[in-house]
Amino acid sequence: MTMQRILACVCVAVSLLCFGVRLASATPEGATNAIGMVTGPLTGTYVQIGGDISRMAKREGVNLIVKESSGSIDNITRISSAENAALGIVQSDVLGYLIRSQNSESSRIAKNLRIVFPFYREEVHVLARRDIATFADLNGKRVVVGGEGSGSWLTSMNLFSMMEIEPRKLLRLPPPEGAMAVLKGQADAMILVGGKPVQLFRNLEDLARIENPAYRALLDGVHFLPLDDPRVMKEYVPSAITSEDYNFVTGSVPTAAVTSVLVSFNFSDTQNPYAQQRCEMLGKTAAAIRDNLEYLREHGHPKWREVDPDGDVKAWKPDPCVAHYASTPKDAAKDNLEKDLLKDIQKRW
């Protein structure tokens, strides 16, 4: 596959975003008192983070429905459609691509998205056969890149383009099938972007516990490739995959990472009952995350320990619904409480 064809594939992914931009004056499908959140595959980190958020949102009286998806581009498409999917998690490199895109429809959709919170780093996992030593060795190989339009797929296209690699075949398999293809030698490698530890690779640890030499041989036949080329680090940040993440890893394997971001549709520009309801629900959901962050760091997915809700994502505007909810009812109540307390102290004095 030539670089021209790879870049053409990226353009095809962006064209997926052209289906059904949400009409803010209309009522989306399944409009209820529940709010939808698109995440990722069942074996990935996004859906687990979504489950944690749903439990916290319930404390604020918000019924948040966590929905499985094929990844970042699918999430942006669905947030911008008539589906009940007001927010979702996407990768920062996907967001950057939309902003830089010359496609007018992509630019228009990007303008309707807002940042709720920056989340955590997502590591690029490159699981490969043992006879492949470097990422450059993927040239001319069979590589699983995930479903077309997924975050892993687009990151794969980015990396191939940056490092001038032309795989012989791109396999668009879901993560579980992709890992199995690598284990069985039906694929040479797979690329999956996800916050470590990814449950899929944690599941592979079970192969080492089963008293069957054939299963152990499957696991011994693969490893994670290092990814620390200077060309990659111009757009990504350094990270590592270690034995603390997955027990079949020896030592520390350098890799690249992107930042995941919680995004929402911008309901603040429309003044109708539906948009106002959605805006309030988004604000309450964001407040639930912020107010329970310490609990999430202790009891939620390990990636919550990396979350800084005040972190800067320069290219994107914050969601006004989140800012409004955070700055009015709760702060006002706190101010009133302090004033009443001061009056009571003065009386007693």
DRENMARTI-938189 format. One line per 8 residues: number of its first residue (from 1); their letters; for each residue x, y, z of C-alpha. Coordinates in Angstrom, 1 decimal. Each point is the difference from the previous one (the first is absolute). Last residue first. Layout:
NUM = a = X/Y/Z | ... $
END
This chain:
349 = wrkqidkl = -18.8/37.1/69.8 | -3.0/-2.3/-0.4 | -1.7/2.5/-2.3 | 3.2/0.4/-2.0 | 0.5/-3.7/-0.4 | -3.6/-0.4/-1.2 | 0.4/2.8/-2.6 | 3.3/-1.7/-1.2 $
341 = ldkelndk = -1.8/-3.3/-0.3 | -2.8/1.5/-2.0 | 2.5/1.7/-2.4 | 2.0/-3.2/-0.4 | -3.2/-2.0/-0.8 | -1.1/2.6/-2.5 | 3.4/-0.1/-1.7 | -0.1/-3.8/-0.2 $
333 = aadkptsa = -3.5/0.0/-1.5 | 1.1/2.5/-2.6 | 3.0/-2.2/-0.9 | -2.2/-3.0/-0.3 | -2.8/1.6/-2.1 | 2.2/2.2/-2.2 | 3.5/-0.7/-1.0 | 0.1/-3.7/-0.7 $
325 = yhavcpdp = -3.3/0.0/-1.8 | 1.1/2.8/-2.3 | 3.4/-1.4/-0.8 | -1.4/-3.4/-0.9 | -2.7/1.4/-2.2 | 2.6/2.4/-1.6 | 1.9/-3.0/-1.2 | 3.7/0.9/-0.2 $
317 = kwakvdgd = 1.5/1.1/-3.4 | 2.5/-2.3/-1.7 | 3.4/0.5/-1.5 | 1.8/0.7/3.2 | -0.9/-3.2/2.0 | 1.1/1.2/3.4 | -0.3/-2.1/3.2 | -2.6/1.2/2.5 $
309 = pdverwkp = -1.7/-3.4/0.2 | 3.3/-1.7/0.7 | -0.4/-3.7/-0.5 | 3.1/-2.2/0.6 | -1.4/-1.9/3.0 | -3.2/-0.6/-1.9 | 2.0/-2.3/-2.3 | -0.1/-2.7/2.7 $
301 = hgherlye = -3.7/-0.6/-0.7 | -2.2/1.0/3.0 | 0.3/-0.6/3.8 | 2.9/2.3/1.1 | 0.3/2.5/-2.8 | -3.8/-0.1/-0.4 | -0.5/0.9/3.7 | 2.5/2.9/-0.4 $
293 = lndriaaa = -1.8/1.2/-3.1 | -3.5/0.0/1.6 | -0.7/3.7/-0.1 | 1.6/0.4/-3.4 | -1.7/-2.9/-1.6 | -3.5/0.8/1.5 | 0.5/3.7/-1.1 | 0.6/-1.1/-3.6 $
285 = tkglmecr = -3.2/-2.1/0.1 | -2.0/2.8/1.5 | 1.2/2.4/-2.7 | -0.8/-2.5/-2.7 | -3.5/-0.5/1.5 | -0.6/3.8/0.1 | 1.0/0.5/-3.6 | -2.2/-2.9/-1.1 $
277 = qqaypnqt = -3.0/1.5/1.7 | 0.8/3.4/-1.5 | 0.3/-1.6/-3.5 | -3.4/-1.7/0.4 | -1.7/3.1/1.4 | 1.2/2.3/-2.8 | 2.7/2.6/0.1 | 2.8/-1.3/-2.3 $
269 = dsfnfsvl = 3.6/1.2/0.3 | 0.6/-1.9/3.2 | -0.7/-3.5/-1.5 | 3.6/-0.4/-1.2 | 0.3/-3.8/-0.5 | 2.3/-1.5/2.5 | 3.7/-1.1/0.4 | 1.9/-2.1/2.5 $
261 = vstvaatp = 3.6/0.0/-1.1 | 2.6/-2.8/-0.3 | 3.6/1.1/-0.3 | 2.3/-1.8/-2.4 | 2.9/-2.4/0.9 | 3.3/-1.2/-1.5 | 1.9/-3.1/1.0 | 3.1/-1.2/1.9 $
253 = vsgtvfny = -0.1/-3.6/1.2 | 1.0/-0.6/3.6 | 1.2/-3.3/1.5 | -1.4/-3.2/-1.2 | -3.7/0.1/-0.9 | -2.1/-3.1/0.8 | -1.2/1.5/3.3 | -1.9/2.8/-1.7 $
245 = destiasp = -0.1/3.6/1.4 | 2.6/-0.6/2.8 | 2.1/-1.8/-2.5 | 0.4/3.2/-1.9 | -1.4/2.0/-2.9 | 1.6/3.4/-0.3 | -0.8/3.6/-0.8 | 1.3/2.8/-2.2 $
237 = vyekmvrp = -2.4/2.7/-1.4 | -1.3/0.2/-3.5 | 0.3/2.6/-2.8 | 3.8/0.6/-0.3 | 0.5/-3.2/1.9 | -0.8/-2.1/-3.1 | 2.8/1.5/-2.1 | 2.4/-0.6/2.9 $
229 = ddlplfhv = -0.7/-3.8/-0.1 | -1.0/-1.3/3.3 | -2.3/-2.9/-0.7 | 1.2/-3.3/1.5 | -1.9/-3.1/-1.2 | -2.0/-2.0/2.5 | 0.5/-3.8/0.0 | -1.3/-3.1/-1.6 $
221 = gdllarya = 0.9/-3.7/-0.4 | 0.3/-0.6/3.8 | -3.7/0.6/0.2 | -0.9/-2.7/-2.5 | 2.5/-2.4/1.5 | -1.6/0.4/3.4 | -3.3/-1.1/-1.6 | 1.6/-3.1/-1.6 $
213 = pneirald = 1.8/-0.9/3.2 | -3.4/-0.4/1.9 | -0.2/0.7/3.7 | -1.9/3.2/-0.4 | 1.6/2.8/2.0 | 2.1/1.5/-2.8 | -3.1/0.1/-2.3 | -1.8/2.0/2.7 $
205 = elnrflqv = 2.4/2.9/-0.5 | -1.6/0.4/-3.4 | -3.1/1.4/1.7 | 2.1/2.9/1.3 | 0.7/0.7/-3.6 | -3.7/0.4/-0.8 | -0.6/1.9/3.3 | 2.4/2.8/-1.1 $
197 = pkggvlim = 2.2/0.9/2.9 | 0.8/2.5/-1.3 | -2.0/2.7/-1.7 | -0.8/-1.2/-3.5 | 1.4/0.2/-3.6 | 0.2/-3.3/-1.7 | 2.4/-0.9/-2.8 | 0.1/-3.7/-1.1 $
189 = adaqgklv = 2.9/-2.0/-1.4 | 1.1/-2.7/-2.4 | -3.5/-1.4/-0.6 | -1.2/-3.6/-0.5 | 2.8/-1.1/2.4 | -2.3/-1.5/2.5 | 0.7/2.5/2.7 | -0.2/2.9/-2.5 $
181 = amageppp = -3.4/-1.1/-1.3 | -1.2/-0.5/3.6 | 1.0/3.6/0.8 | -1.9/1.3/-3.0 | -3.1/-2.1/0.8 | -0.1/1.5/3.5 | 0.7/3.6/-1.3 | -2.6/0.1/-2.8 $
173 = lrllkrpe = 1.6/-0.7/-3.4 | 0.8/2.3/-2.9 | 3.1/-1.7/-1.3 | 2.3/2.2/-2.0 | 2.1/-2.0/-2.4 | 3.5/0.4/-1.4 | 0.8/2.8/2.4 | 1.6/3.1/-1.4 $
165 = iemmsfln = 2.1/1.9/2.5 | 1.2/3.5/-0.6 | 0.5/0.8/3.7 | -2.4/2.9/0.2 | -2.5/-1.6/-2.4 | 0.0/-3.3/1.7 | -0.4/1.7/3.4 | -3.0/2.2/-1.1 $
157 = mstlwsgs = -1.7/-3.0/-1.6 | 0.4/-2.0/3.2 | -1.3/2.9/2.0 | -3.1/0.1/-2.3 | -0.6/-3.7/0.4 | 0.5/0.0/3.8 | -2.5/2.9/0.3 | -2.6/-2.0/-1.9 $
149 = geggvvvr = -1.1/1.2/-3.5 | 0.6/-3.3/-1.7 | 0.0/-2.7/2.6 | 3.3/-1.0/1.5 | 3.5/0.3/-1.4 | 1.0/-3.6/-0.3 | 3.3/-0.2/-1.9 | 1.1/-2.4/-2.7 $
141 = kgnldaft = 3.6/0.8/-0.9 | 1.8/1.9/-2.8 | 1.5/2.6/2.3 | -0.8/-1.1/3.5 | 3.7/-0.3/0.6 | 0.1/3.8/0.5 | -1.8/-0.6/3.3 | 2.9/-2.1/1.2 $
133 = aidrralv = 0.9/-3.6/0.9 | -2.4/-2.2/-2.0 | 1.0/-3.6/0.4 | -1.9/-0.1/3.4 | -3.4/0.6/-1.7 | -1.4/3.4/0.8 | -2.2/1.9/2.5 | 0.3/3.8/-0.6 $
125 = hveeryfp = -1.7/1.7/2.9 | -0.2/3.8/-0.4 | -0.6/1.3/3.5 | -3.0/2.2/0.9 | 0.7/2.9/2.4 | -2.7/1.3/2.2 | -3.0/2.2/0.1 | -0.4/3.6/-1.3 $
117 = fvirlnka = -3.4/1.1/1.2 | -3.3/1.3/-1.5 | 1.5/1.2/-3.3 | -2.5/1.3/-2.6 | -1.1/-1.2/-3.4 | -2.2/1.9/-2.5 | 3.0/1.7/-1.6 | 1.5/-3.4/-0.8 $
109 = irssesnq = -3.1/-0.9/-1.9 | 0.4/3.1/-2.3 | 3.7/-0.8/-0.5 | -0.8/-3.5/-1.0 | -2.6/1.2/-2.5 | 2.4/2.5/-1.5 | 2.7/-2.7/-0.6 | 3.3/1.8/0.1 $
101 = srilyglv = 0.8/-1.8/3.3 | 2.3/1.6/2.5 | -2.7/0.2/2.7 | -1.2/-3.5/-0.8 | 3.5/-1.4/0.3 | 0.6/1.7/3.3 | -3.1/-1.7/1.4 | 1.1/-3.4/-1.2 $
93 = dsqvigla = 3.4/0.6/1.5 | -1.6/0.8/3.3 | -1.9/-3.3/0.2 | -3.7/-0.1/0.6 | -2.4/-0.6/2.9 | -3.7/0.7/-0.3 | -2.8/2.5/0.6 | -3.6/0.7/-1.1 $
85 = aneassir = -0.8/-3.3/-1.5 | -3.7/-0.4/-0.4 | 0.3/-0.5/-3.8 | -0.8/2.9/-2.4 | 3.6/0.2/-1.1 | 3.0/2.2/1.1 | 0.6/-2.1/3.1 | -0.3/-3.1/-2.2 $
77 = tindisgs = 2.6/1.1/-2.5 | 2.4/1.2/2.8 | -0.4/-3.4/1.7 | 0.6/-2.0/-3.2 | 3.1/2.1/-0.6 | 1.3/-0.8/3.5 | -0.8/-3.7/0.4 | -2.1/-3.0/-1.3 $
69 = sekvilnv = -2.8/0.7/2.5 | -1.6/-1.3/3.1 | -2.5/2.2/1.7 | -0.1/1.2/3.7 | -3.5/1.3/0.9 | 0.2/2.9/2.5 | -3.0/0.4/2.3 | 0.8/3.3/1.7 $
61 = gerkamrs = -1.2/0.4/3.6 | 3.3/1.5/1.3 | 0.9/-3.3/1.6 | -0.9/-1.8/-3.2 | 2.7/2.0/-1.7 | 2.6/-1.7/2.2 | -1.1/-3.5/-1.1 | -0.2/1.1/-3.7 $
53 = idggiqvy = 3.5/1.4/0.3 | 1.5/-3.3/1.2 | -1.8/-1.9/-2.8 | 1.3/2.5/-2.6 | 3.5/-0.6/1.3 | -0.5/-3.7/-0.5 | -1.4/0.6/-3.5 | 3.0/2.2/-0.9 $
45 = tgtlpgtv = 2.6/-2.6/1.2 | -0.6/-2.7/-2.6 | -1.5/-3.5/0.0 | -3.6/1.2/-0.5 | 1.1/2.1/-3.0 | -0.2/3.8/0.3 | -1.8/2.9/1.8 | -3.2/1.7/-1.1 $
37 = mgiantag = -2.0/1.8/2.8 | -3.7/0.3/-0.2 | -2.2/2.1/2.3 | -3.1/-1.3/1.7 | -3.1/2.2/0.7 | -1.1/-1.0/-3.4 | 0.8/0.9/-3.6 | 0.3/-3.4/-1.8 $
29 = eptasalr = 0.9/1.5/-3.3 | 0.9/3.7/0.0 | -2.5/2.8/0.5 | 0.5/2.8/-2.5 | 1.2/3.6/0.4 | 3.6/-1.1/0.5 | -0.1/-1.8/-3.3 | 2.7/-2.7/0.4 $
21 = vgfcllsv = 2.1/-0.7/-3.0 | -1.3/-3.0/-1.8 | 2.8/-1.9/-1.8 | 2.9/2.2/-0.9 | 2.3/-1.5/2.6 | 0.5/-3.1/-2.0 | 1.7/2.2/-2.6 | 2.8/0.4/2.6 $
13 = avcvcali = 0.7/-3.7/-0.2 | 0.1/0.1/-3.8 | 2.6/2.8/0.2 | 2.2/-2.3/2.2 | -0.4/-2.7/-2.6 | 1.3/2.4/-2.7 | 3.0/0.6/2.2 | 0.7/-3.7/0.0 $
5 = rqmtm = -0.5/-0.2/-3.7 | 2.5/2.9/-0.6 | 2.5/-1.7/2.4 | -0.1/-3.0/-2.2 | -1.5/-3.4/1.0 $
END
